[in-house]
Amino acid sequence: MSDAPVLEAVGVSHFFDVSRPLLQRVMAREPRRRLRAVDAVSFSIPRGATLALVGESGCGKSTVARLSVGLLAPSEGEVLFEGQPLSSARAQPALRRRMNMIFQDPYASLNPRWRVRDIVAEPIRTFGLVRSAGAIRDRVAELLTQVGLSPADDEKYPHEFSGGQRQRVSIARALSTEPEFLVCDEPTSALDVSVQAQILNLMRDLQRRLDLTYLFISHNLAVVRHMADWLGVMYLGRVVEIGPGEEIFRQPQHPYTRLLLDAIPDLEQIGRSRTPVGGEVPSPIDPPPGCAFHPRCPLANARCRTEKPDHTRAGRVLVACHAVEEGRSAP
């Protein structure tokens, strides 16, 4: 596995304008309002590795996913694909086809009026990877077999499949451009638990065979434990802890990461006292001053309520927490 990053985010932020219409703002004498969905996020993903981003709903991880394939442009900072600005990379078809995305809801992301053979073949035709109709048909059959479906399934429509089978079709479509980098935006959250395991095993197998690089988005730490080489924990648009996955699972540093890990069901931990994640996620339109997690943090002090923490290094892990920096482990 090469250490050269396939994708790198450098201080990336993204704002959404949530202001009321101009006339209403003028009459109410109120300024424009911006929602800071992503706040100065930085990371890099080595070739053949998986970086998983986890966090509660609304933390900005799906926005990062869209920024990583160019569906959104950064308001600040830069995303690099193989050392090139993502905007430049996407302007080159040879590079654009090497990145793709698997969406959360397989039914919503597949055209219900198209047969599977047309869904999977569309990117092949768009990029001109295969020319003749017979060769395209053979390539579609190969891709369906690769994801555990039958070549005969190419006659069917999306509604004729189960949820897990539809996600396999989505994966086949994503692989049809022969990509090297895939963004997986909660690809198993809409599936039953038993089917989740099948899809995750398929994705790991494909990664080994095809040398794929993944940005894996999830709210479920139990899921990403089996996928992540690197793990980033997001809270209110910011990465609060990032580093090697096993190191974070073995010894989490940030209080938020510890609370998330406490929420994972574990039969071996029956009887052990757990601390639930209390409180509500603050509004990203009007975030609290200082550390955004301080209203819910058991280790918060006066500094946490006024000063935004920088990332500090704890071994190979970067943590944005005053308590970790000061060596406080108890309130």
N, C-alpha and C positions, 0 to 999 in steps of 0.2 A: 504493500500500500504506500503510495507516494505521499509525502508530507505537503506537497504544493497544493494550495487550496483551489478547489473547483469554483466555489462561490465564497465571496467575502463581502461582508457588510461593514462599512466604516462610518460610525456616527450617524446612522440612518434614523430620521424622524419623519413622521407623516401626520399632517393635520387635515381634518375635515371641517369645512365651513358649515356650522349649524346655526348661522344667524337667521333671524326672522327676515321677511321681505323688506326691502329698502324703505318703503313708505311707512311701514309699522315701526321700523327702527328710528326713523326721523321723528315721528310723532311721539314716540316714547323716550327719545333722546338716549338711546342705548347704543353701545359700540358693537362692532362685529364680534361674534363668538366663535371660537375655534375649539374643536375637540382634538386633543393631542393623543392620537391612537397609538403611536409608536414614538418613543422618547430616547433618542441617542443610542440606538441599539448597534452593537458591534459584535461580530463573530466571524469565524472562517470554518469551512468544511473541507477537510482533506479528501483527496480522491479515494473512492471506495468506502468511505465512512458514512455513518448516520449521525446527524445532529438532531436531537429531539428537543422541541420547545414545548413546555407544558405550563399550565396555569389555568385559573378559573375563567369562565366565560367573560368576555369583555376585556381581557388583559392585552389584546393586540396581536396575538399570535397568528390569527388568520390574515391580518393586514400585512404582517411580515411575510407570510406565504405569498401573497399577491405581489408584494414589492420584489420578491426574490425571482419571479419569472417575468417581471415587467408589466403585469396587469395594472399596477399602480406605479406612479413615479414618486421618488422621495421628495419631500418638502425640503429636507436638509440632508446632508451626507451623501454617500455614494454606495452603490452596489456594483461589485466587480464580478464578472464571469470569466474565469481563466485569465485574470489580469486585465481584462478590458472592461470599460464602463458598460453596464448592462444595456443601455440604450444603443450603443454602438454594436454590441454583440447581436442584439435582436434585429438590427438592420441588415445583418448578413444571414441569408437563409441557411448556409452551411453551419453556422453557429446556433441559429435560432432553433433548428430542429433537434439540437442536442440537449435541449431542456424541455421539460413537459410537466404536467400537473395531474394528480389524481384528486378528484373532489370528494367532499364529504358524503353527498347524497347521490348514489349512482343513478337513481331513476331520474332526478332532475337534470343530471349532466349528460344524459343520452337522449337523442332525438327520438321521440316515441313513434314517429312516422317512418323511420328508416329501419331496414333490416340490419342485423348485426354485420353482415358482410360489407354494407355501405358505410356503417359507422366506423369500422376498423380500417377500411380502405381509404377513407377520405384523406387522412394525413399523408398516406403513401402517394396518392395522386397529386396532392397539393405541392409536395416537395419533389415530385418527379423521381422518387426512389426506384420505382419499377414502372415500366412503360406498358407492356402488353397486358391484355385482360387476363390471359391465362396465368401469367406470372403473378399478377396481383391476387388472383384467386388462391394460388398456391401459398402466397405469403400470408394471407388472412388465415388459411387453414393452419399454417405453422404457428402463428401467434395464438390462435385459440387453443391449440394443443399445448402450447407453452404455459398457458395459465390454467390448465386443467379442464378445458371444455372440449367438446367434440367438434370436428370440422363441420359436421352436419348442422350444428347450431347456427351456422351463418344465415340460415333461412328464416330464423325467428326474429320477432320484434322484442324490444326490451320488456314489455309487460308480460311476456311468456316465461320470464326467468324469476327465480327467487332473488332476494336481496344480495346474498353472497355471490350468486352467479352474475348478477348485473355488475357487481364490483369487479369481478374477473374480466368482464367485457371492457370495463373502463380501464383496467390495467393493460389489457391487450391493445386498446387504442393508444394509450400512453406509450407503449413500447413500439408502436408501429413506425415511429420516426427514428428508431435506433438511437434513443437518447443516452446520455451519460449521467444526467442530473435530473432527478425527479423530486418535485415538491408534493408531499402527501399530506393533504389538509384533512385531518381526522378521518382517514379512510375506513375505519372500522366502527365509528361511533354510532352509525345507523343500523348496525348488524347485531344479531344475537351473539351471546358470549361464545358459544361453541363455534359459530361461523367466524367470529373475530380471530380465533386461534388459527383457523385454516388460512385466512387471508394473510395474517402476519407471517406464518410459516412459508407461504408462497412468496411473499415479498423478500424474506431473508434468503430463500433459495435463489430467486432471480438476481438478487444483489451479488451473491457469490458467483453465479454462473456468468453474469453479464458485466461484472465490475461496475455496478451502479453506485451513484452517490445520492443519498437521501437527505432532504430536510423534512423531518417527520413532525407534524403538528398534532398535539393531543392535549386533552385535559386530564387524562388518566395515567398516573405514574405507574400503575401496575402493568399497563400495556407497553409503555415505552421502555420499561426495564429490560424487556426481551429484544428491543430493537436498537437501543441507543449506544453508540460508542462515546458520544459526547452529549451532555445534557445541559439545557439552558432553562432556567425557571423564570417566568415572566410575571410581573405584577404591575398592573395599571400602566402598561405601555413600556415598561423598563425591564431589562434583564437584571434580576437581583442576585443570581448565582449561576455560574457557568463553568463547566470543567468536565473531566472524564466521568462518564455515567456511573461506573461502579464505585468510584471514589465518593461521589455525592450520595449515592444510595447507602454506602457503608458508613459515611460520617458527614451528614448534612451540616452546613454551617449556618445558613440564614434561618432565622426563626420561621419564616413563611415556608421554606422547604421542609423543615421539621414537622410543621403542622400538616402539610400535605401528605407527608409520608405516614404520619399517624392515622390518617384517614383510610389507608389501604387495609382492607380486610386481611387478616393473617391468623390462621388457626394456631400457629405456634405462640402467638402473643395473647391468647385468651387469658383473662384475669389481670393483665397488665393495665395500669391506668393510662388513659390516653387523653390528650388535650385537643378538643375539636377546634376547627377554624371558626372562631366566633365573629360576629359583626357582619356588616355589609361592605361590599367593595365600594369605595368612594366614587363619585362622579368624575369621569375623565375630563369633563368640561370645567369643573371647578375642583381640582385635586387639593388635598390638604397640603399645608406648607411642610417643609422639611422632608423627612422620609415618608413616602406615600403610605407605607404600611403601619406607621406608628399608631393610628387609632385602634388597630386590632392586635398590636404586638405586645406580648407579655414582658418584653425587655425594654420597652420604650422609656426614655428619660427626657429631660428638658432639651438636650441637644438634638435628639431625634425629632422633636416637634418643631424645630426651627432651621436646622441645617440639613441640606440634601447630601446623602452620603456618596462618596466616590467609591469606585471599585478598588478593593485591596486584595492582595494575593495571599491565599492560605494554602500552601503547597502548590498544586497545579490548578487550584480552583480560584476563580475571581468572585468576590462577594462584595455587594454594596450594602454594608450594615455597620453602623457605629458600634453596636454591641460586640460584634466579632472583632472589629478593629481594637476596641478597648479591652477585650478579653472578658467581657461580662457574659456569663452563661446562665445566670439566674436573676429574676427581677429584684 
